[in-house]
Amino acid sequence: MNLVRGQARVIMRSEKWISAFLMLHFSCFSCMSCGKVLVWPMEYSHWINLKSILDGLVQRGHEVTVLTPSATVFVDPENSSGFHIEVFPVETNQEDLASFFENWVTLWSNEFRKLSALEYGASVQKFFFTYSTLIKQQCQSAVLNKDLMKTLKKGKYEIVISDAMCPCGELIAEILGIPFVYSLRFSMGNTLEKYCGGLPSPPSYVPVPITILTDKMTFMERVKNMLVFIYFDFWFQNFDMKDWDQFYSDVLGRPTTLCETMGKAEMWLIRTYWDFEFPRPYLPNFEFVGGLHCKPAKPLPEEMEKFVQSSGEHGIVVFSLGSMVKNLTEEKSNLIAAALAQIPQKVLWRYQGKKPDTLGPNTRTYDWIPQNDLLGHPKTKAFITHGGTNGIYEAIYHGVPMIGVPMFADQPDNIAHMKAKGAAVEVDFHTMTTADMLNALKTVINNPSYKENAMRLSRIHHDQPVKPLDRAVFWIEFVMRHKGAKHLRPASHDLTWYQYHSLDVIGFLLACVATVVFIAIKCCFFCCGKLGRKGKKQKKA
């Protein structure tokens, strides 16, 4: 174990030296070639992750402008951390926007799971239609605002950074005539990456997101994966793409589609890495930068540190359900609190709801916790998480095993990845009991294999020649320096769907084979007929 720890320290020291050298190199280069960056962001955890990239660009000396609607939940114009925020007016007010997302979380985490598969699919689709309409309204408010677009054109920006799950950034880039880069975890069914980005996704061993499958599937699991694969193909084609296509065509003044425009992205920065992902094919313009927001732990606030130290040899458990879930029902909070009260560890729980009646003396609730710093604390034994990508990566970064309580969106899929890699135990949010939560905690804390697997993932994460954030910033600067990255763009974007699958070639070859077989059969019939007639003549003679 000491040898392993020593190796880990050597790897981390090497990584620090390499990253320091690259930071110095990039900084020196950037001083001579600082650029202007325009950003079309998305809310909640997407913004938290993207902001890390923007902070990195600002540190390199780039001028960053974030384009945001007047109704926003997370993008705070008063706390811009060194970059400029350009606010444009929209009809939606901030309260309605926040209410929309809160209702979505409540419905998806509580009500949707009670529905049948068909009802569930229809409900999720209805939500995405509503979300799409909201984003389209914001996009229209931006691109049809003549004063705003005039200001942006005068700004002479060199690149647009956008979240692929929030369309419009690519349209603004087209209007301004500049390249753009995407930040993305994944889209529903991998449809955007597959159809717009050209990313190969063989359903035989690449699980469709939200199926909660791994890359090693049984026959029936492959059947399930294929059915979901087909469903999302149908879902994507019948989404409100026609409205988006018409809107983009009207704005640009030429026939085009949303997917065609998205397909022009120079780079897709995927917010995962091979410590999380299952091996799969990818393209030169797809870069995996998972954990780019992770940092070494900083000292805790004095009062919190005292509470942590009071745990003694038992250590602590960190509990957070992310940025979108602020409280739970009284029943859920009480059964969870009852389980936490029965473990010897001290618990720090990010929770803004009513204080549970069953809350034990070993548990403290906070409106906010320094999650990364707590996960990096040497006394941390486990992390209870909803399964958001940002939180999982902080746990991987610090080598902390997890108890997953997934609720909606990508969370079940994320926890499935961690379970498959032996670093997490899952508890069903909808059916869990106090005993379920308690058993999961005891398993993860007392079974050393979970800690060992979490540390293994941590070593893989740290054993990279360049840190994820530096890699993300490098590719953005690369696109800026070369005014694009067309040499990385696959030719598949220029093919029709039947050309991509070589159906025209297969059809041609089958026609050739059929022609040869037909000619051969005709020749055989002709020869046989001729021989038959010759035989009859000889018999008569």
C-alpha positions as CSV (number, residue, x, y, z in Angstrom):
1,M,0.0,0.0,0.0
2,N,2.9,2.4,0.8
3,L,4.4,1.6,-2.5
4,V,1.2,2.4,-4.3
5,R,0.8,5.7,-2.4
6,G,4.4,6.5,-3.3
7,Q,3.8,5.9,-6.9
8,A,0.7,8.0,-6.8
9,R,2.7,10.9,-5.2
10,V,5.3,10.6,-8.0
11,I,2.6,10.6,-10.7
12,M,1.0,13.7,-9.1
13,R,4.4,15.5,-8.8
14,S,5.2,14.6,-12.4
15,E,1.8,15.9,-13.5
16,K,2.3,19.1,-11.6
17,W,5.7,19.7,-13.2
18,I,4.4,19.0,-16.7
19,S,1.3,21.1,-16.2
20,A,3.4,23.9,-14.8
21,F,5.6,23.8,-17.8
22,L,2.7,23.8,-20.2
23,M,0.9,26.6,-18.3
24,L,4.1,28.7,-18.6
25,H,4.4,27.8,-22.3
26,F,0.8,28.5,-23.0
27,S,0.8,31.7,-21.0
28,C,3.8,33.0,-22.9
29,F,2.2,32.1,-26.2
30,S,-1.1,33.6,-25.1
31,C,0.5,36.9,-24.1
32,M,1.4,37.4,-27.8
33,S,-1.9,36.1,-29.1
34,C,-4.7,36.9,-26.7
35,G,-8.1,36.6,-28.3
36,K,-11.8,37.5,-27.9
37,V,-14.1,34.7,-26.9
38,L,-17.9,34.8,-27.0
39,V,-19.9,32.3,-24.9
40,W,-23.5,30.9,-25.2
41,P,-23.9,29.1,-21.8
42,M,-26.4,26.7,-20.2
43,E,-27.6,26.7,-16.6
44,Y,-26.8,24.8,-13.4
45,S,-24.0,22.2,-13.5
46,H,-23.4,22.8,-17.2
47,W,-22.5,26.4,-16.3
48,I,-20.3,25.4,-13.3
49,N,-18.3,23.2,-15.7
50,L,-18.1,25.7,-18.5
51,K,-17.1,28.5,-16.1
52,S,-13.9,26.5,-15.2
53,I,-12.9,26.7,-18.9
54,L,-13.7,30.5,-19.0
55,D,-11.6,31.1,-15.9
56,G,-8.8,29.2,-17.5
57,L,-9.1,31.4,-20.7
58,V,-9.1,34.6,-18.6
59,Q,-6.0,33.5,-16.8
60,R,-4.3,33.1,-20.2
61,G,-5.2,36.7,-20.9
62,H,-8.1,36.2,-23.3
63,E,-11.1,38.6,-23.3
64,V,-14.2,36.5,-22.5
65,T,-17.8,37.7,-23.0
66,V,-20.8,35.6,-21.8
67,L,-24.0,36.2,-23.7
68,T,-26.9,35.6,-21.4
69,P,-30.6,36.4,-21.2
70,S,-32.1,38.7,-18.6
71,A,-33.8,35.7,-17.1
72,T,-31.0,33.4,-15.7
73,V,-30.7,31.2,-12.7
74,F,-26.9,30.7,-12.4
75,V,-25.1,33.2,-14.5
76,D,-24.6,36.1,-12.1
77,P,-23.7,39.4,-13.9
78,E,-22.4,40.7,-10.5
79,N,-19.9,37.9,-10.1
80,S,-18.3,37.5,-13.5
81,S,-14.8,36.4,-12.2
82,G,-12.9,38.5,-14.7
83,F,-15.1,38.1,-17.8
84,H,-17.7,40.4,-19.3
85,I,-21.4,39.5,-19.2
86,E,-23.6,40.8,-22.1
87,V,-27.2,40.7,-21.0
88,F,-30.0,40.8,-23.6
89,P,-33.8,41.1,-22.8
90,V,-36.2,38.2,-23.0
91,E,-39.9,37.9,-22.3
92,T,-39.5,35.1,-19.7
93,N,-38.8,36.4,-16.1
94,Q,-36.3,34.8,-13.8
95,E,-38.9,33.4,-11.4
96,D,-40.7,31.6,-14.2
97,L,-37.4,30.1,-15.5
98,A,-36.4,28.9,-12.0
99,S,-39.9,27.5,-11.5
100,F,-39.7,25.6,-14.8
101,F,-36.5,23.8,-13.8
102,E,-37.7,23.2,-10.2
103,N,-41.0,21.6,-11.5
104,W,-39.0,19.6,-14.0
105,V,-36.7,18.2,-11.2
106,T,-39.8,17.4,-9.0
107,L,-41.7,15.7,-11.8
108,W,-38.7,13.7,-13.2
109,S,-37.4,12.6,-9.8
110,N,-40.8,11.8,-8.2
111,E,-43.6,11.4,-10.7
112,F,-42.1,10.1,-14.0
113,R,-40.8,6.9,-12.4
114,K,-44.4,5.9,-11.5
115,L,-45.4,5.8,-15.2
116,S,-45.2,3.0,-17.7
117,A,-42.4,2.9,-20.2
118,L,-44.5,4.5,-22.9
119,E,-45.9,7.2,-20.6
120,Y,-42.5,7.9,-19.2
121,G,-41.1,8.4,-22.7
122,A,-44.0,10.7,-23.7
123,S,-43.6,12.7,-20.5
124,V,-39.8,13.2,-21.0
125,Q,-40.4,14.1,-24.6
126,K,-43.1,16.7,-23.6
127,F,-40.6,18.3,-21.2
128,F,-37.9,18.5,-23.9
129,F,-40.4,20.1,-26.3
130,T,-41.2,22.7,-23.6
131,Y,-37.4,23.2,-23.0
132,S,-36.8,23.5,-26.7
133,T,-39.5,26.2,-27.0
134,L,-37.9,28.1,-24.1
135,I,-34.4,28.0,-25.6
136,K,-35.8,28.9,-29.1
137,Q,-37.5,32.0,-27.6
138,Q,-34.2,33.1,-26.0
139,C,-32.3,32.4,-29.3
140,Q,-34.8,34.5,-31.2
141,S,-34.5,37.3,-28.7
142,A,-30.8,37.3,-29.2
143,V,-30.3,36.9,-33.0
144,L,-33.3,39.1,-33.9
145,N,-32.0,41.9,-31.6
146,K,-30.4,44.2,-34.2
147,D,-28.6,46.3,-31.7
148,L,-27.2,43.3,-29.9
149,M,-26.0,41.6,-33.2
150,K,-24.5,44.9,-34.3
151,T,-22.5,45.1,-31.0
152,L,-21.4,41.5,-31.4
153,K,-20.2,42.1,-35.0
154,K,-18.2,45.2,-33.9
155,G,-16.7,43.1,-31.1
156,K,-14.6,41.1,-33.7
157,Y,-14.8,37.9,-31.7
158,E,-12.6,35.0,-32.8
159,I,-14.5,32.0,-31.5
160,V,-17.8,31.0,-29.9
161,I,-18.0,28.5,-27.0
162,S,-21.4,26.9,-26.6
163,D,-23.2,24.0,-24.8
164,A,-24.5,21.6,-27.4
165,M,-27.6,21.0,-25.3
166,C,-28.6,24.7,-25.6
167,P,-28.8,25.5,-29.3
168,C,-28.1,29.0,-30.7
169,G,-24.4,29.4,-30.1
170,E,-23.7,27.8,-33.5
171,L,-26.2,30.1,-35.2
172,I,-24.5,33.2,-33.7
173,A,-21.1,31.8,-34.9
174,E,-22.5,31.4,-38.4
175,I,-23.9,35.0,-38.4
176,L,-20.5,36.3,-37.2
177,G,-18.6,34.1,-39.5
178,I,-16.3,32.6,-36.8
179,P,-15.6,29.0,-35.7
180,F,-17.3,27.5,-32.6
181,V,-16.5,24.8,-30.1
182,Y,-19.0,22.7,-28.1
183,S,-18.9,21.6,-24.4
184,L,-21.1,18.5,-23.8
185,R,-21.7,15.5,-21.4
186,F,-24.1,13.7,-23.8
187,S,-27.4,14.4,-25.5
188,M,-30.5,12.2,-25.2
189,G,-29.7,8.9,-26.9
190,N,-26.4,10.4,-28.2
191,T,-28.4,11.9,-31.1
192,L,-26.6,15.2,-31.4
193,E,-23.1,13.6,-31.3
194,K,-24.2,10.8,-33.6
195,Y,-26.2,12.7,-36.2
196,C,-24.7,16.2,-36.0
197,G,-21.2,15.3,-34.8
198,G,-20.8,12.1,-36.8
199,L,-19.6,10.1,-33.8
200,P,-19.7,6.4,-34.4
201,S,-22.0,4.6,-31.9
202,P,-22.3,0.9,-32.6
203,P,-25.2,-0.4,-30.4
204,S,-23.6,-3.8,-30.1
205,Y,-21.2,-2.5,-27.5
206,V,-21.8,1.2,-27.0
207,P,-24.7,1.6,-24.5
208,V,-27.2,4.3,-25.2
209,P,-27.2,6.8,-22.4
210,I,-30.0,6.4,-19.8
211,T,-30.3,2.6,-20.6
212,I,-28.1,2.0,-17.5
213,L,-26.1,-0.6,-19.4
214,T,-22.4,-1.3,-19.7
215,D,-20.3,-2.1,-22.7
216,K,-20.5,-5.8,-21.8
217,M,-24.1,-6.7,-22.6
218,T,-26.0,-10.0,-22.6
219,F,-28.1,-10.8,-25.7
220,M,-31.3,-9.4,-24.1
221,E,-29.4,-6.3,-23.0
222,R,-28.2,-5.8,-26.6
223,V,-31.8,-6.2,-27.7
224,K,-32.8,-3.5,-25.2
225,N,-30.0,-1.3,-26.3
226,M,-31.0,-1.7,-30.0
227,L,-34.7,-0.9,-29.2
228,V,-33.7,2.3,-27.3
229,F,-31.2,3.1,-30.1
230,I,-34.0,2.9,-32.7
231,Y,-36.5,4.8,-30.4
232,F,-34.1,7.8,-30.1
233,D,-33.5,7.8,-33.8
234,F,-37.3,8.0,-34.3
235,W,-37.5,10.5,-31.4
236,F,-34.8,12.7,-32.9
237,Q,-36.3,12.7,-36.4
238,N,-39.7,13.7,-34.9
239,F,-38.5,16.2,-32.4
240,D,-39.3,19.9,-33.3
241,M,-36.4,19.9,-35.8
242,K,-38.5,21.3,-38.6
243,D,-39.2,24.5,-36.6
244,W,-35.5,24.9,-35.7
245,D,-34.5,24.1,-39.3
246,Q,-36.9,26.8,-40.6
247,F,-35.8,29.3,-38.0
248,Y,-32.1,28.8,-38.9
249,S,-32.9,29.0,-42.6
250,D,-34.8,32.2,-42.2
251,V,-32.1,33.9,-40.1
252,L,-29.2,32.8,-42.4
253,G,-31.2,33.5,-45.6
254,R,-30.4,30.1,-47.1
255,P,-31.8,26.5,-46.7
256,T,-30.1,24.8,-43.8
257,T,-30.8,22.6,-40.8
258,L,-30.0,22.8,-37.1
259,C,-28.0,19.5,-37.4
260,E,-26.1,20.7,-40.4
261,T,-25.1,23.9,-38.5
262,M,-24.1,22.0,-35.4
263,G,-22.1,19.6,-37.5
264,K,-19.7,22.5,-38.3
265,A,-18.4,22.5,-34.8
266,E,-14.6,22.5,-34.8
267,M,-14.2,20.6,-31.6
268,W,-16.5,18.7,-29.2
269,L,-15.2,18.9,-25.6
270,I,-16.8,15.9,-23.9
271,R,-17.0,16.3,-20.1
272,T,-15.9,12.7,-19.3
273,Y,-12.7,10.7,-19.6
274,W,-11.6,7.1,-19.8
275,D,-11.6,6.7,-16.0
276,F,-15.4,7.1,-16.4
277,E,-16.3,6.1,-20.0
278,F,-16.3,2.6,-21.4
279,P,-13.9,2.2,-24.4
280,R,-15.6,3.3,-27.6
281,P,-14.7,4.8,-31.0
282,Y,-14.4,8.5,-31.3
283,L,-13.2,11.1,-33.8
284,P,-10.2,13.5,-34.0
285,N,-12.4,16.5,-33.2
286,F,-13.8,14.9,-30.1
287,E,-11.7,15.5,-27.0
288,F,-12.5,14.0,-23.5
289,V,-11.8,16.5,-20.8
290,G,-13.7,15.1,-17.8
291,G,-12.8,16.5,-14.4
292,L,-11.5,19.8,-15.8
293,H,-13.1,21.7,-12.9
294,C,-11.4,19.5,-10.2
295,K,-8.7,21.1,-8.0
296,P,-6.6,20.1,-5.0
297,A,-8.5,20.5,-1.7
298,K,-8.2,23.8,0.2
299,P,-8.4,24.2,4.0
300,L,-11.9,24.1,5.4
301,P,-13.6,26.9,7.3
302,E,-12.5,26.8,11.0
303,E,-15.8,25.6,12.4
304,M,-16.2,22.9,9.8
305,E,-12.7,21.7,10.3
306,K,-13.3,21.3,14.0
307,F,-16.4,19.2,13.3
308,V,-14.5,17.1,10.8
309,Q,-11.6,16.5,13.3
310,S,-14.1,15.5,16.0
311,S,-14.9,12.4,14.0
312,G,-11.7,10.8,15.2
313,E,-10.6,7.6,13.5
314,H,-14.1,7.0,12.0
315,G,-13.8,9.9,9.6
316,I,-16.6,11.7,7.8
317,V,-19.3,11.2,5.1
318,V,-20.1,14.0,2.6
319,F,-23.7,14.2,1.4
320,S,-24.9,16.4,-1.5
321,L,-27.7,16.0,-4.1
322,G,-26.3,18.7,-6.4
323,S,-27.2,22.2,-7.4
324,M,-30.8,21.5,-8.6
325,V,-32.1,19.5,-5.6
326,K,-32.3,21.8,-2.5
327,N,-34.6,19.8,-0.3
328,L,-36.6,16.5,-0.1
329,T,-40.0,15.5,1.2
330,E,-40.3,15.1,4.9
331,E,-40.6,11.4,4.6
332,K,-37.4,11.0,2.5
333,S,-35.4,13.3,4.6
334,N,-36.3,11.5,7.8
335,L,-35.5,8.0,6.6
336,I,-32.2,9.2,5.3
337,A,-31.4,11.1,8.5
338,A,-32.3,8.0,10.5
339,A,-29.8,5.9,8.5
340,L,-27.1,8.6,8.9
341,A,-27.6,8.6,12.7
342,Q,-26.7,5.0,12.9
343,I,-23.1,5.2,11.5
344,P,-20.1,6.2,13.6
345,Q,-18.9,8.7,11.1
346,K,-19.7,12.4,11.2
347,V,-21.9,13.5,8.3
348,L,-21.9,16.9,6.5
349,W,-25.1,17.2,4.5
350,R,-25.9,20.0,2.0
351,Y,-29.6,20.4,2.7
352,Q,-31.8,23.5,2.7
353,G,-35.1,21.9,3.7
354,K,-36.8,21.5,7.1
355,K,-34.5,19.9,9.7
356,P,-35.4,16.2,9.8
357,D,-36.8,15.0,13.2
358,T,-34.6,11.9,13.0
359,L,-31.4,13.9,12.5
360,G,-28.6,12.4,14.7
361,P,-26.0,14.4,16.7
362,N,-23.4,13.1,14.2
363,T,-25.0,14.9,11.3
364,R,-24.9,18.6,10.4
365,T,-26.9,20.2,7.6
366,Y,-25.6,23.2,5.6
367,D,-27.0,25.5,3.0
368,W,-23.7,25.1,1.1
369,I,-20.6,23.0,1.6
370,P,-17.1,23.3,0.0
371,Q,-17.7,19.9,-1.7
372,N,-14.3,19.6,-3.5
373,D,-12.4,20.5,-0.3
374,L,-14.4,18.0,1.8
375,L,-13.9,15.2,-0.7
376,G,-10.2,16.0,-0.7
377,H,-10.0,15.8,3.1
378,P,-8.0,12.8,4.5
379,K,-10.8,11.9,6.9
380,T,-13.5,11.5,4.1
381,K,-14.6,7.9,3.9
382,A,-17.6,8.1,1.5
383,F,-19.6,10.4,-0.7
384,I,-23.4,10.2,-0.9
385,T,-24.3,11.7,-4.3
386,H,-27.1,12.1,-6.8
387,G,-24.7,11.1,-9.5
388,G,-24.1,14.4,-11.3
389,T,-21.0,14.4,-13.5
390,N,-19.3,17.2,-11.7
391,G,-19.6,15.6,-8.2
392,I,-18.6,12.2,-9.5
393,Y,-15.5,13.6,-11.0
394,E,-14.5,15.4,-7.8
395,A,-14.9,12.0,-6.0
396,I,-12.7,10.3,-8.7
397,Y,-10.2,13.1,-8.5
398,H,-9.8,12.5,-4.7
399,G,-10.3,8.7,-4.8
400,V,-13.5,8.7,-2.7
401,P,-16.0,5.7,-3.0
402,M,-19.7,6.6,-3.6
403,I,-23.2,5.8,-2.5
404,G,-25.3,6.8,-5.6
405,V,-28.9,8.0,-5.2
406,P,-29.7,8.9,-8.8
407,M,-32.9,10.9,-9.4
408,F,-33.2,12.0,-13.0
409,A,-31.5,12.9,-16.3
410,D,-27.9,11.4,-16.7
411,Q,-27.6,10.5,-13.0
412,P,-28.7,6.8,-13.2
413,D,-26.3,6.3,-16.2
414,N,-23.5,7.9,-14.3
415,I,-23.9,5.8,-11.3
416,A,-24.2,2.7,-13.5
417,H,-20.7,3.5,-14.8
418,M,-19.3,3.8,-11.2
419,K,-21.0,0.6,-10.2
420,A,-19.5,-1.2,-13.1
421,K,-16.0,0.1,-12.1
422,G,-16.5,-1.1,-8.5
423,A,-16.4,2.4,-7.0
424,A,-20.1,2.8,-6.0
425,V,-23.2,1.2,-4.5
426,E,-26.6,2.4,-5.8
427,V,-29.7,3.1,-3.6
428,D,-33.0,3.5,-5.4
429,F,-34.3,6.9,-4.5
430,H,-37.9,6.0,-5.0
431,T,-38.0,2.7,-3.0
432,M,-35.2,3.1,-0.5
433,T,-35.7,2.5,3.2
434,T,-33.6,3.4,6.2
435,A,-32.1,-0.1,6.1
436,D,-31.2,0.3,2.4
437,M,-29.2,3.5,3.0
438,L,-27.6,2.1,6.1
439,N,-26.5,-1.1,4.4
440,A,-25.1,0.9,1.4
441,L,-23.1,3.1,3.8
442,K,-21.7,0.2,5.7
443,T,-20.8,-1.7,2.5
444,V,-18.9,1.2,0.9
445,I,-17.1,2.3,4.2
446,N,-16.2,-1.2,5.5
447,N,-15.5,-3.1,2.3
448,P,-12.0,-2.0,1.2
449,S,-12.5,-2.9,-2.4
450,Y,-14.6,0.2,-3.0
451,K,-11.8,2.5,-1.7
452,E,-9.2,0.6,-3.7
453,N,-11.3,0.9,-6.9
454,A,-11.9,4.6,-6.3
455,M,-8.2,5.1,-5.9
456,R,-7.5,3.1,-9.0
457,L,-9.8,5.5,-11.0
458,S,-8.1,8.4,-9.3
459,R,-4.6,7.2,-10.4
460,I,-5.9,6.8,-14.0
461,H,-7.4,10.3,-13.9
462,H,-4.2,11.9,-12.6
463,D,-1.9,9.9,-15.0
464,Q,-2.4,12.2,-18.0
465,P,0.4,14.1,-19.8
466,V,-1.7,17.3,-19.6
467,K,-4.5,18.3,-17.2
468,P,-8.0,18.2,-18.6
469,L,-8.5,22.0,-18.2
470,D,-5.2,22.7,-19.9
471,R,-6.2,20.3,-22.7
472,A,-9.6,22.0,-23.1
473,V,-8.1,25.5,-23.2
474,F,-5.4,24.3,-25.6
475,W,-7.9,23.1,-28.2
476,I,-9.9,26.3,-27.9
477,E,-6.7,28.3,-28.5
478,F,-5.8,25.9,-31.3
479,V,-9.0,26.7,-33.1
480,M,-8.5,30.4,-32.6
481,R,-4.9,30.3,-33.9
482,H,-5.8,28.3,-37.0
483,K,-9.3,29.9,-37.4
484,G,-10.8,26.5,-37.3
485,A,-9.8,22.8,-37.3
486,K,-11.3,21.6,-40.6
487,H,-8.4,19.0,-41.0
488,L,-10.0,17.1,-38.0
489,R,-13.5,17.1,-39.4
490,P,-14.5,13.7,-40.8
491,A,-15.8,13.4,-44.3
492,S,-18.9,11.7,-43.0
493,H,-20.5,15.1,-42.7
494,D,-20.6,15.4,-46.5
495,L,-22.3,12.0,-47.0
496,T,-26.0,11.2,-47.0
497,W,-27.3,8.5,-44.6
498,Y,-27.2,5.8,-47.2
499,Q,-23.7,6.7,-48.3
500,Y,-22.5,6.8,-44.7
501,H,-23.8,3.2,-44.3
502,S,-22.5,2.2,-47.8
503,L,-26.0,1.1,-48.8
504,D,-25.4,2.5,-52.3
505,V,-22.2,0.5,-52.6
506,I,-23.8,-2.6,-51.1
507,G,-26.7,-2.2,-53.6
508,F,-24.3,-1.8,-56.5
509,L,-22.2,-4.9,-55.5
510,L,-25.4,-6.9,-55.0
511,A,-26.6,-5.8,-58.4
512,C,-23.2,-6.8,-59.9
513,V,-23.4,-10.2,-58.2
514,A,-27.0,-10.7,-59.3
515,T,-26.0,-9.8,-62.9
516,V,-23.1,-12.2,-63.0
517,V,-25.3,-15.0,-61.5
518,F,-28.1,-14.2,-64.0
519,I,-25.7,-14.3,-66.9
520,A,-24.1,-17.5,-65.6
521,I,-27.5,-19.2,-65.2
522,K,-28.5,-18.0,-68.7
523,C,-25.3,-19.4,-70.1
524,C,-25.8,-22.7,-68.4
525,F,-29.4,-22.9,-69.7
526,F,-28.1,-22.0,-73.2
527,C,-25.3,-24.5,-73.1
528,C,-27.5,-27.3,-71.6
529,G,-30.2,-26.5,-74.3
530,K,-27.6,-26.7,-77.0
531,L,-26.1,-30.0,-75.7
532,G,-29.6,-31.4,-75.4
533,R,-30.5,-30.5,-79.0
534,K,-27.2,-32.0,-80.2
535,G,-27.8,-35.2,-78.3
536,K,-31.2,-35.6,-79.9
537,K,-29.8,-35.1,-83.3
538,Q,-27.1,-37.8,-82.7
539,K,-29.8,-40.2,-81.5
540,K,-31.9,-39.7,-84.6
541,A,-28.8,-40.2,-86.8
